[in-house]
Amino acid sequence: MSSRLSRKEKLFFLLFSLIFALTSIVIVRTMTQLFIDKEIGFKKEEVRNHLALVRSNIETIIYKDTYLADSLATVVTLDHTFATKNWSMIAEKLLKKALYVRNVGLAPNNVITHIYPIKGNESAIGFDFRTHPEQLKTVQLAEELQGVYIAGPLELVQGGIALIARYPIFSDYPLNKDYWGTVSVVIDYHLLLQKSGISDFQGADIAIKKQSLTPDTLDKVFYGTSEIFQQADALYPINLPNGKWLMAAKIDLNSIGDLTLHRRILNALGTITAILAYLSVVLLYRNYQYAHTASLQDELTKLPNRRFVMEQLKRAINKRDNDAGFTLLNIDLNDFKRVNDELGHEAGDELLRHVADKLSDNIRATDTVARIGGDEFLVILNGITDDTLATHIVQKLRNRVEATAMQWQNDQIFPSLSIGKAIYLGQKITVKQLLTAADEAMYQAKQQRKHADWTI
């Protein structure tokens, strides 16, 4: 290659390197951002799925316990006297089935006269809803709806915060014109939050507000802050008996992990990948040379392959040199199919490698041994043209290979070879004819050793 061409080549690689570097920077940054955006999308979707589960848990808890309490309200509606006389028994059965109910109360004329359990709730006896406008309003809403209304969270007289399911009782059911009083079912608010999964939720800031049943009343946020509704990534309606809450969530990207660290790692990996890709391109020609060399080698035994030995035979015959004589050996493994059938192809492959090694160990450095396919090998004995000497070498080579057993699991395999030879003395002959002569000699040898095979 001329020096001018070398300068052009250097200029080409300089220009190529510049373009490659700029392209790599754009690709790495674009792919990194796409990965980060995709990761954020996956995490947001995961958080949304968890939020939907929380919403479902809240609805399930409230519906289950309020509808269990509906039977209590039915009993009171049907027979006020029976319900008041047997209050403890009826209320006890309800609480045994309900999971989150703290207590239940009976309030004729909106004054609590009965409560269960009594212990811990004594201060609620005699509570008059009319003296507490906020709670009275919830009782009146239940009366207007003529059905259950979920009030709260409210601070209880006896302490604590709870949701209260208000059941209006009418003396003239089903006309519902004569209001008798109310049944209150108190649901533990903190236990509800804990069991729904909202208390220890990670990945988002959550807020819940009641949606007012009347247009003149503002929605009230009772969990979280109102700012979350203003910046919400997701809104989930929580459907309740005769009412609705709204849950808002602002996904916290900080919970996804250190995005800056992820970005740096991805940029570093992308840069390393780009450098490796560049080196791969620069070394492409060398890799091609290596690939060309590998194309002349048998993959299993690492011996020269058929292509290599054919080229070598062609060169040797085309020399037309009196000193270019050689002996060609055609070697075949006897009963190789039996090894594959009885011991498996792994054993067969190992036997081929074993024979290849032993053949290589017992020839001269100037000779060539090659695997040409299946269980066939060729050996070129360079400079050997005497038939007696060639026969001696064949016998010696066969004896040494056959005397060396291959260990396979718990067995020993002794290979058996059939070897045919053809001597080239510079005569006018083709490679095909030479191979045919060696092949025919090999088959004659195989017939003579018909009953000789490998043994275990």
LOGU-60602 format. One record per residue (C-alpha): residue number from 1; z, x negated, y negated. Coordinates in steps of 0.2 Angstrom, whole numbers, plus 2048, in hexadecimal, padded with zeros to 3 digits. Each point is the difference from the previous one (the first is absolute). Last residue first. Layout:
% residues N
resi: NUM	pz: Z	px: X	py: Y
...
***
This chain:
% residues 456
resi: 456	pz: 883	px: 84E	py: 903
resi: 455	pz: 7EF	px: 7FB	py: 806
resi: 454	pz: 7EF	px: 7FD	py: 7F8
resi: 453	pz: 7F1	px: 801	py: 80B
resi: 452	pz: 7F7	px: 7F7	py: 80E
resi: 451	pz: 7F7	px: 80C	py: 80C
resi: 450	pz: 7EF	px: 7FE	py: 7F8
resi: 449	pz: 802	px: 7EE	py: 7FD
resi: 448	pz: 7EF	px: 7FC	py: 806
resi: 447	pz: 7F9	px: 80F	py: 7F8
resi: 446	pz: 808	px: 7FB	py: 7EF
resi: 445	pz: 7F8	px: 7EE	py: 802
resi: 444	pz: 7EF	px: 808	py: 802
resi: 443	pz: 803	px: 80B	py: 7F1
resi: 442	pz: 805	px: 7F1	py: 7F6
resi: 441	pz: 7F0	px: 7F7	py: 805
resi: 440	pz: 7F6	px: 80F	py: 7FA
resi: 439	pz: 809	px: 800	py: 7EF
resi: 438	pz: 7FD	px: 7EE	py: 7FE
resi: 437	pz: 7ED	px: 802	py: 803
resi: 436	pz: 800	px: 80F	py: 7F5
resi: 435	pz: 809	px: 7F7	py: 7F2
resi: 434	pz: 7F3	px: 7F2	py: 801
resi: 433	pz: 7F1	px: 80C	py: 800
resi: 432	pz: 808	px: 809	py: 7F0
resi: 431	pz: 802	px: 7F0	py: 7F7
resi: 430	pz: 7EE	px: 7FC	py: 803
resi: 429	pz: 7F9	px: 7F1	py: 80B
resi: 428	pz: 7F5	px: 7F1	py: 7FE
resi: 427	pz: 80A	px: 7F3	py: 808
resi: 426	pz: 80D	px: 7F5	py: 7F7
resi: 425	pz: 80B	px: 7FE	py: 80F
resi: 424	pz: 80A	px: 810	py: 7FF
resi: 423	pz: 80B	px: 804	py: 80F
resi: 422	pz: 804	px: 811	py: 805
resi: 421	pz: 811	px: 805	py: 808
resi: 420	pz: 809	px: 80E	py: 808
resi: 419	pz: 813	px: 803	py: 800
resi: 418	pz: 809	px: 80E	py: 809
resi: 417	pz: 812	px: 800	py: 7FB
resi: 416	pz: 811	px: 807	py: 807
resi: 415	pz: 80F	px: 802	py: 7F5
resi: 414	pz: 812	px: 7FF	py: 807
resi: 413	pz: 80B	px: 80E	py: 7F9
resi: 412	pz: 812	px: 7FE	py: 801
resi: 411	pz: 80A	px: 810	py: 800
resi: 410	pz: 811	px: 806	py: 7F8
resi: 409	pz: 7F9	px: 802	py: 7EE
resi: 408	pz: 7EF	px: 7F7	py: 801
resi: 407	pz: 802	px: 7ED	py: 803
resi: 406	pz: 7EF	px: 7F8	py: 802
resi: 405	pz: 7FE	px: 7F4	py: 80E
resi: 404	pz: 7F7	px: 7EF	py: 7FF
resi: 403	pz: 7F8	px: 7FA	py: 810
resi: 402	pz: 7F1	px: 80A	py: 7FC
resi: 401	pz: 7FC	px: 7F7	py: 7F0
resi: 400	pz: 803	px: 7EF	py: 807
resi: 399	pz: 7F5	px: 804	py: 810
resi: 398	pz: 7F2	px: 807	py: 7F6
resi: 397	pz: 7FF	px: 7F2	py: 7F4
resi: 396	pz: 800	px: 7F3	py: 80E
resi: 395	pz: 7F3	px: 809	py: 80A
resi: 394	pz: 7F5	px: 802	py: 7F1
resi: 393	pz: 802	px: 7EE	py: 7FB
resi: 392	pz: 7FC	px: 7FA	py: 812
resi: 391	pz: 7F0	px: 80B	py: 800
resi: 390	pz: 7FB	px: 7F8	py: 7EF
resi: 389	pz: 803	px: 7EF	py: 806
resi: 388	pz: 7F5	px: 803	py: 810
resi: 387	pz: 7F3	px: 809	py: 7F5
resi: 386	pz: 7FE	px: 7F2	py: 7F3
resi: 385	pz: 7FC	px: 806	py: 7EF
resi: 384	pz: 811	px: 800	py: 7F7
resi: 383	pz: 7FD	px: 7FA	py: 7EE
resi: 382	pz: 808	px: 80F	py: 7F8
resi: 381	pz: 809	px: 80C	py: 80D
resi: 380	pz: 7FC	px: 811	py: 7F8
resi: 379	pz: 80C	px: 80D	py: 806
resi: 378	pz: 7FC	px: 813	py: 800
resi: 377	pz: 80D	px: 80E	py: 803
resi: 376	pz: 7FF	px: 811	py: 808
resi: 375	pz: 80E	px: 80D	py: 802
resi: 374	pz: 7FA	px: 80C	py: 7F3
resi: 373	pz: 7F5	px: 7F7	py: 7F3
resi: 372	pz: 7F9	px: 7EF	py: 7FC
resi: 371	pz: 810	px: 7F6	py: 800
resi: 370	pz: 7FD	px: 7EE	py: 7FB
resi: 369	pz: 804	px: 7EE	py: 807
resi: 368	pz: 7F8	px: 7F1	py: 7F8
resi: 367	pz: 800	px: 7EE	py: 805
resi: 366	pz: 803	px: 7F1	py: 7F5
resi: 365	pz: 813	px: 801	py: 800
resi: 364	pz: 7FF	px: 800	py: 813
resi: 363	pz: 804	px: 80E	py: 80B
resi: 362	pz: 810	px: 805	py: 809
resi: 361	pz: 80B	px: 807	py: 7F2
resi: 360	pz: 7F2	px: 80B	py: 7F9
resi: 359	pz: 7FE	px: 808	py: 812
resi: 358	pz: 813	px: 802	py: 801
resi: 357	pz: 801	px: 809	py: 7EF
resi: 356	pz: 7F1	px: 80B	py: 803
resi: 355	pz: 807	px: 805	py: 812
resi: 354	pz: 811	px: 805	py: 7F8
resi: 353	pz: 7F8	px: 80A	py: 7F1
resi: 352	pz: 7F5	px: 809	py: 80D
resi: 351	pz: 810	px: 804	py: 80B
resi: 350	pz: 809	px: 806	py: 7F0
resi: 349	pz: 7F2	px: 80C	py: 7FD
resi: 348	pz: 800	px: 806	py: 812
resi: 347	pz: 813	px: 803	py: 7FF
resi: 346	pz: 7FF	px: 80A	py: 7F0
resi: 345	pz: 7F2	px: 80A	py: 809
resi: 344	pz: 80B	px: 806	py: 80D
resi: 343	pz: 808	px: 7F9	py: 810
resi: 342	pz: 7F6	px: 80A	py: 80E
resi: 341	pz: 7F0	px: 804	py: 7F7
resi: 340	pz: 7FF	px: 7F2	py: 7F4
resi: 339	pz: 804	px: 7F3	py: 80D
resi: 338	pz: 7F4	px: 808	py: 80D
resi: 337	pz: 7F2	px: 7FF	py: 7F3
resi: 336	pz: 803	px: 7ED	py: 7FF
resi: 335	pz: 7FB	px: 7FF	py: 813
resi: 334	pz: 7F9	px: 7EF	py: 7FE
resi: 333	pz: 800	px: 7F8	py: 7EF
resi: 332	pz: 7EE	px: 7FA	py: 7FB
resi: 331	pz: 7FB	px: 7EF	py: 7FB
resi: 330	pz: 7EE	px: 7FA	py: 7FB
resi: 329	pz: 800	px: 7ED	py: 7FE
resi: 328	pz: 7F2	px: 7F7	py: 7F6
resi: 327	pz: 7FD	px: 7EE	py: 804
resi: 326	pz: 7FA	px: 7F5	py: 7F2
resi: 325	pz: 7F1	px: 7F5	py: 7FC
resi: 324	pz: 7FD	px: 7FB	py: 7ED
resi: 323	pz: 7FD	px: 7ED	py: 804
resi: 322	pz: 7EE	px: 803	py: 804
resi: 321	pz: 7FF	px: 80A	py: 7EF
resi: 320	pz: 7F5	px: 80F	py: 7FF
resi: 319	pz: 80C	px: 805	py: 7F2
resi: 318	pz: 7FB	px: 813	py: 802
resi: 317	pz: 80A	px: 801	py: 810
resi: 316	pz: 810	px: 7FB	py: 7F8
resi: 315	pz: 7FE	px: 80A	py: 7F0
resi: 314	pz: 7FC	px: 810	py: 80A
resi: 313	pz: 80F	px: 7FC	py: 80B
resi: 312	pz: 80B	px: 7FF	py: 7F1
resi: 311	pz: 7F9	px: 810	py: 7F8
resi: 310	pz: 804	px: 809	py: 810
resi: 309	pz: 811	px: 7F9	py: 801
resi: 308	pz: 805	px: 806	py: 7EF
resi: 307	pz: 7F8	px: 812	py: 802
resi: 306	pz: 809	px: 802	py: 811
resi: 305	pz: 811	px: 7FC	py: 7F9
resi: 304	pz: 80A	px: 7F0	py: 7FD
resi: 303	pz: 811	px: 801	py: 807
resi: 302	pz: 80E	px: 809	py: 7F6
resi: 301	pz: 804	px: 809	py: 811
resi: 300	pz: 801	px: 812	py: 7F9
resi: 299	pz: 7F5	px: 7FF	py: 7F0
resi: 298	pz: 7F2	px: 7F5	py: 807
resi: 297	pz: 7FB	px: 7F5	py: 7F2
resi: 296	pz: 7EF	px: 7FF	py: 7F8
resi: 295	pz: 802	px: 80E	py: 7F4
resi: 294	pz: 811	px: 7F8	py: 7FB
resi: 293	pz: 7F6	px: 7F2	py: 7F8
resi: 292	pz: 7F5	px: 80C	py: 7F6
resi: 291	pz: 810	px: 809	py: 7FA
resi: 290	pz: 808	px: 7F0	py: 7FB
resi: 289	pz: 7F0	px: 7FC	py: 7F6
resi: 288	pz: 801	px: 811	py: 7F8
resi: 287	pz: 812	px: 7FE	py: 7FC
resi: 286	pz: 7FB	px: 7F0	py: 7F6
resi: 285	pz: 7F2	px: 80A	py: 7F7
resi: 284	pz: 80D	px: 80D	py: 7FB
resi: 283	pz: 80D	px: 7F4	py: 7F9
resi: 282	pz: 7FD	px: 805	py: 7EE
resi: 281	pz: 800	px: 812	py: 805
resi: 280	pz: 810	px: 7FF	py: 80A
resi: 279	pz: 808	px: 7F6	py: 7F2
resi: 278	pz: 7FC	px: 80E	py: 7F4
resi: 277	pz: 807	px: 80D	py: 80C
resi: 276	pz: 810	px: 7F6	py: 802
resi: 275	pz: 801	px: 7FF	py: 7ED
resi: 274	pz: 7FE	px: 813	py: 7FE
resi: 273	pz: 80C	px: 804	py: 80E
resi: 272	pz: 80D	px: 7F4	py: 7F7
resi: 271	pz: 7FD	px: 809	py: 7F0
resi: 270	pz: 801	px: 811	py: 808
resi: 269	pz: 811	px: 7FB	py: 808
resi: 268	pz: 807	px: 7FA	py: 7F0
resi: 267	pz: 7FA	px: 810	py: 7F6
resi: 266	pz: 807	px: 80B	py: 80E
resi: 265	pz: 811	px: 7F6	py: 7FF
resi: 264	pz: 800	px: 802	py: 7ED
resi: 263	pz: 7FC	px: 812	py: 800
resi: 262	pz: 80E	px: 803	py: 80D
resi: 261	pz: 80C	px: 7F7	py: 7F6
resi: 260	pz: 7FC	px: 80A	py: 7F0
resi: 259	pz: 800	px: 810	py: 80B
resi: 258	pz: 812	px: 7FD	py: 804
resi: 257	pz: 804	px: 80E	py: 80B
resi: 256	pz: 7FC	px: 813	py: 802
resi: 255	pz: 811	px: 804	py: 7F9
resi: 254	pz: 7FB	px: 7F9	py: 7EF
resi: 253	pz: 7F2	px: 80D	py: 7FF
resi: 252	pz: 80C	px: 80E	py: 7FE
resi: 251	pz: 7F8	px: 810	py: 803
resi: 250	pz: 805	px: 80E	py: 7F4
resi: 249	pz: 804	px: 80F	py: 809
resi: 248	pz: 801	px: 813	py: 7FB
resi: 247	pz: 808	px: 80E	py: 80A
resi: 246	pz: 7FE	px: 812	py: 7FA
resi: 245	pz: 80C	px: 80D	py: 805
resi: 244	pz: 7FB	px: 812	py: 804
resi: 243	pz: 808	px: 811	py: 802
resi: 242	pz: 802	px: 810	py: 80A
resi: 241	pz: 805	px: 7F7	py: 810
resi: 240	pz: 7FB	px: 7EE	py: 7FC
resi: 239	pz: 7EF	px: 7F6	py: 7FF
resi: 238	pz: 801	px: 7EE	py: 7FB
resi: 237	pz: 7F1	px: 7FC	py: 7F6
resi: 236	pz: 7FB	px: 7ED	py: 801
resi: 235	pz: 7F9	px: 7F7	py: 7F1
resi: 234	pz: 7FA	px: 7EE	py: 801
resi: 233	pz: 7FD	px: 7F1	py: 7F5
resi: 232	pz: 80C	px: 807	py: 7F3
resi: 231	pz: 801	px: 7F8	py: 7EF
resi: 230	pz: 806	px: 810	py: 7F6
resi: 229	pz: 809	px: 807	py: 80F
resi: 228	pz: 80A	px: 7EF	py: 802
resi: 227	pz: 805	px: 801	py: 7EE
resi: 226	pz: 80A	px: 810	py: 804
resi: 225	pz: 80D	px: 7F6	py: 809
resi: 224	pz: 806	px: 800	py: 812
resi: 223	pz: 807	px: 810	py: 808
resi: 222	pz: 805	px: 810	py: 7F7
resi: 221	pz: 7F1	px: 801	py: 7F4
resi: 220	pz: 800	px: 812	py: 7F9
resi: 219	pz: 7F0	px: 80A	py: 7FC
resi: 218	pz: 802	px: 809	py: 7F0
resi: 217	pz: 805	px: 812	py: 7FF
resi: 216	pz: 7F6	px: 80D	py: 7F6
resi: 215	pz: 7F2	px: 802	py: 80D
resi: 214	pz: 80C	px: 806	py: 80E
resi: 213	pz: 800	px: 7FA	py: 812
resi: 212	pz: 804	px: 7EE	py: 7FA
resi: 211	pz: 7F9	px: 7F2	py: 80A
resi: 210	pz: 80E	px: 7F5	py: 805
resi: 209	pz: 7FF	px: 7ED	py: 7FE
resi: 208	pz: 7FF	px: 7F2	py: 80C
resi: 207	pz: 7FE	px: 7ED	py: 7FC
resi: 206	pz: 7FB	px: 7F1	py: 80A
resi: 205	pz: 7FE	px: 7EE	py: 7FD
resi: 204	pz: 7F5	px: 7F8	py: 80D
resi: 203	pz: 7FF	px: 7F3	py: 80E
resi: 202	pz: 811	px: 803	py: 808
resi: 201	pz: 809	px: 810	py: 804
resi: 200	pz: 813	px: 7FE	py: 803
resi: 199	pz: 805	px: 811	py: 7F9
resi: 198	pz: 7F0	px: 809	py: 803
resi: 197	pz: 801	px: 7FF	py: 813
resi: 196	pz: 802	px: 813	py: 803
resi: 195	pz: 810	px: 7FC	py: 809
resi: 194	pz: 808	px: 7F7	py: 7F1
resi: 193	pz: 7FA	px: 80D	py: 7F3
resi: 192	pz: 806	px: 80F	py: 80A
resi: 191	pz: 811	px: 7F7	py: 803
resi: 190	pz: 802	px: 7FE	py: 7ED
resi: 189	pz: 7FC	px: 812	py: 7FD
resi: 188	pz: 80B	px: 808	py: 80D
resi: 187	pz: 7FA	px: 812	py: 801
resi: 186	pz: 80B	px: 80E	py: 7FA
resi: 185	pz: 7FC	px: 811	py: 807
resi: 184	pz: 804	px: 80E	py: 7F3
resi: 183	pz: 801	px: 812	py: 805
resi: 182	pz: 7FE	px: 80C	py: 7F1
resi: 181	pz: 807	px: 810	py: 7FA
resi: 180	pz: 7FD	px: 813	py: 801
resi: 179	pz: 7F0	px: 804	py: 7F6
resi: 178	pz: 7FB	px: 812	py: 801
resi: 177	pz: 7ED	px: 801	py: 7FE
resi: 176	pz: 7FB	px: 7F7	py: 810
resi: 175	pz: 7F6	px: 80E	py: 807
resi: 174	pz: 801	px: 7F8	py: 811
resi: 173	pz: 80F	px: 7FF	py: 7FF
resi: 172	pz: 80B	px: 80B	py: 7F6
resi: 171	pz: 810	px: 7F5	py: 7FF
resi: 170	pz: 7F6	px: 7F1	py: 7FB
resi: 169	pz: 805	px: 7EE	py: 803
resi: 168	pz: 7F7	px: 7F1	py: 7F7
resi: 167	pz: 7FF	px: 7F0	py: 80A
resi: 166	pz: 803	px: 7F0	py: 7F6
resi: 165	pz: 7FC	px: 7F0	py: 808
resi: 164	pz: 80A	px: 7F2	py: 7F7
resi: 163	pz: 7FB	px: 7EE	py: 7FF
resi: 162	pz: 80F	px: 7F5	py: 7FE
resi: 161	pz: 80A	px: 7F4	py: 7F6
resi: 160	pz: 812	px: 7FC	py: 803
resi: 159	pz: 811	px: 808	py: 7FB
resi: 158	pz: 808	px: 810	py: 803
resi: 157	pz: 7F8	px: 808	py: 7F1
resi: 156	pz: 7EF	px: 7FA	py: 806
resi: 155	pz: 7F4	px: 7F6	py: 7F5
resi: 154	pz: 7EF	px: 807	py: 803
resi: 153	pz: 7F0	px: 7F9	py: 807
resi: 152	pz: 7FC	px: 80E	py: 7FE
resi: 151	pz: 7FB	px: 811	py: 805
resi: 150	pz: 7F5	px: 805	py: 80F
resi: 149	pz: 7FC	px: 813	py: 7FF
resi: 148	pz: 800	px: 80B	py: 80E
resi: 147	pz: 7F9	px: 812	py: 7FE
resi: 146	pz: 800	px: 80F	py: 7F5
resi: 145	pz: 7F7	px: 7F5	py: 7F3
resi: 144	pz: 80A	px: 808	py: 7F2
resi: 143	pz: 810	px: 7FF	py: 809
resi: 142	pz: 7FC	px: 7ED	py: 805
resi: 141	pz: 7FD	px: 7FD	py: 7EE
resi: 140	pz: 810	px: 808	py: 7FB
resi: 139	pz: 80A	px: 7F5	py: 80B
resi: 138	pz: 7F7	px: 7F1	py: 7F9
resi: 137	pz: 804	px: 806	py: 7EE
resi: 136	pz: 813	px: 802	py: 805
resi: 135	pz: 801	px: 7EE	py: 805
resi: 134	pz: 7FA	px: 7FA	py: 7EF
resi: 133	pz: 80A	px: 80E	py: 7F7
resi: 132	pz: 811	px: 7FB	py: 807
resi: 131	pz: 80D	px: 80E	py: 7FD
resi: 130	pz: 7F5	px: 80D	py: 808
resi: 129	pz: 7FF	px: 7F6	py: 810
resi: 128	pz: 813	px: 804	py: 803
resi: 127	pz: 808	px: 7F3	py: 80B
resi: 126	pz: 80F	px: 809	py: 809
resi: 125	pz: 800	px: 7F5	py: 80F
resi: 124	pz: 7F6	px: 7F0	py: 7FB
resi: 123	pz: 810	px: 7F5	py: 7FE
resi: 122	pz: 804	px: 802	py: 812
resi: 121	pz: 7F0	px: 7F7	py: 806
resi: 120	pz: 807	px: 7F1	py: 808
resi: 119	pz: 807	px: 80A	py: 80F
resi: 118	pz: 7FA	px: 812	py: 7FF
resi: 117	pz: 7F0	px: 7FD	py: 80B
resi: 116	pz: 7F9	px: 80D	py: 7FC
resi: 115	pz: 802	px: 80A	py: 7F0
resi: 114	pz: 805	px: 811	py: 7FC
resi: 113	pz: 805	px: 809	py: 7EF
resi: 112	pz: 7F3	px: 7F7	py: 7F5
resi: 111	pz: 7FD	px: 80C	py: 7F1
resi: 110	pz: 7EE	px: 805	py: 7FC
resi: 109	pz: 804	px: 813	py: 803
resi: 108	pz: 803	px: 7FB	py: 812
resi: 107	pz: 7FF	px: 7ED	py: 802
resi: 106	pz: 7FF	px: 7FA	py: 812
resi: 105	pz: 800	px: 7ED	py: 803
resi: 104	pz: 7F9	px: 7F3	py: 80C
resi: 103	pz: 804	px: 7EE	py: 802
resi: 102	pz: 7F9	px: 7EF	py: 802
resi: 101	pz: 7EF	px: 804	py: 807
resi: 100	pz: 7F6	px: 7F1	py: 806
resi: 99	pz: 7FE	px: 802	py: 812
resi: 98	pz: 801	px: 813	py: 803
resi: 97	pz: 803	px: 806	py: 811
resi: 96	pz: 813	px: 7FE	py: 801
resi: 95	pz: 801	px: 806	py: 7EE
resi: 94	pz: 7F8	px: 811	py: 804
resi: 93	pz: 80C	px: 803	py: 80E
resi: 92	pz: 80F	px: 7FC	py: 7F5
resi: 91	pz: 7FA	px: 80C	py: 7F2
resi: 90	pz: 800	px: 80F	py: 80C
resi: 89	pz: 811	px: 7FC	py: 808
resi: 88	pz: 808	px: 7FC	py: 7EF
resi: 87	pz: 7F9	px: 810	py: 7F7
resi: 86	pz: 805	px: 80D	py: 80E
resi: 85	pz: 809	px: 80C	py: 7F4
resi: 84	pz: 7F4	px: 7FC	py: 7F1
resi: 83	pz: 7F0	px: 802	py: 80B
resi: 82	pz: 806	px: 810	py: 808
resi: 81	pz: 804	px: 808	py: 7EF
resi: 80	pz: 7EF	px: 7FA	py: 7F9
resi: 79	pz: 7F6	px: 807	py: 80E
resi: 78	pz: 7ED	px: 7FF	py: 800
resi: 77	pz: 7FF	px: 7F5	py: 7F1
resi: 76	pz: 80E	px: 7F4	py: 806
resi: 75	pz: 7F7	px: 7FE	py: 810
resi: 74	pz: 7F0	px: 7FD	py: 7F8
resi: 73	pz: 807	px: 7F3	py: 7F5
resi: 72	pz: 807	px: 7F6	py: 80F
resi: 71	pz: 7EF	px: 801	py: 808
resi: 70	pz: 7F8	px: 7F8	py: 7F1
resi: 69	pz: 80C	px: 7F2	py: 802
resi: 68	pz: 7F5	px: 7F9	py: 80E
resi: 67	pz: 7F1	px: 802	py: 7F4
resi: 66	pz: 809	px: 7F6	py: 7F3
resi: 65	pz: 804	px: 7F2	py: 80C
resi: 64	pz: 7EF	px: 7FE	py: 807
resi: 63	pz: 7F6	px: 802	py: 7F0
resi: 62	pz: 80B	px: 7F3	py: 7F7
resi: 61	pz: 7FF	px: 7F3	py: 80D
resi: 60	pz: 7ED	px: 802	py: 803
resi: 59	pz: 7FB	px: 800	py: 7EE
resi: 58	pz: 80A	px: 7F0	py: 7FD
resi: 57	pz: 7F9	px: 7F8	py: 80F
resi: 56	pz: 7EE	px: 805	py: 7FC
resi: 55	pz: 802	px: 7F8	py: 7EE
resi: 54	pz: 807	px: 7F0	py: 808
resi: 53	pz: 7F1	px: 800	py: 80C
resi: 52	pz: 7F4	px: 802	py: 7F2
resi: 51	pz: 808	px: 7F1	py: 7F7
resi: 50	pz: 7FF	px: 7F5	py: 80F
resi: 49	pz: 7ED	px: 804	py: 801
resi: 48	pz: 7FE	px: 7FC	py: 7ED
resi: 47	pz: 809	px: 7F0	py: 803
resi: 46	pz: 7F4	px: 7FB	py: 80E
resi: 45	pz: 7F1	px: 805	py: 7F5
resi: 44	pz: 807	px: 7F5	py: 7F2
resi: 43	pz: 802	px: 7F2	py: 80B
resi: 42	pz: 7EE	px: 801	py: 807
resi: 41	pz: 7F9	px: 801	py: 7EE
resi: 40	pz: 80A	px: 7F2	py: 7FA
resi: 39	pz: 7FA	px: 7F5	py: 80F
resi: 38	pz: 7EE	px: 806	py: 7FC
resi: 37	pz: 802	px: 7FB	py: 7ED
resi: 36	pz: 807	px: 7EF	py: 806
resi: 35	pz: 7F2	px: 7FE	py: 80C
resi: 34	pz: 7F3	px: 805	py: 7F3
resi: 33	pz: 808	px: 7F4	py: 7F3
resi: 32	pz: 7FF	px: 7F2	py: 80D
resi: 31	pz: 7EE	px: 803	py: 805
resi: 30	pz: 7FB	px: 800	py: 7ED
resi: 29	pz: 809	px: 7F0	py: 7FC
resi: 28	pz: 7FA	px: 7F7	py: 810
resi: 27	pz: 7EE	px: 806	py: 7FD
resi: 26	pz: 7FF	px: 7FB	py: 7ED
resi: 25	pz: 808	px: 7EF	py: 804
resi: 24	pz: 7F5	px: 7FD	py: 80F
resi: 23	pz: 7F0	px: 804	py: 7F5
resi: 22	pz: 805	px: 7F4	py: 7F3
resi: 21	pz: 804	px: 7F3	py: 80D
resi: 20	pz: 7F0	px: 803	py: 80A
resi: 19	pz: 7F5	px: 7FF	py: 7F0
resi: 18	pz: 808	px: 7F0	py: 7FB
resi: 17	pz: 7FF	px: 7F8	py: 811
resi: 16	pz: 7EE	px: 805	py: 802
resi: 15	pz: 7FC	px: 7F8	py: 7F0
resi: 14	pz: 808	px: 7F0	py: 805
resi: 13	pz: 7F9	px: 801	py: 811
resi: 12	pz: 7EE	px: 802	py: 7F9
resi: 11	pz: 803	px: 7F2	py: 7F4
resi: 10	pz: 806	px: 7F5	py: 80E
resi: 9	pz: 7F1	px: 804	py: 80A
resi: 8	pz: 7F4	px: 7FD	py: 7F2
resi: 7	pz: 809	px: 7EF	py: 7FE
resi: 6	pz: 7FD	px: 7FC	py: 812
resi: 5	pz: 7EE	px: 805	py: 7FF
resi: 4	pz: 7FE	px: 7F4	py: 7F2
resi: 3	pz: 809	px: 7F2	py: 80B
resi: 2	pz: 7F3	px: 803	py: 80E
resi: 1	pz: 805	px: 807	py: 811
***
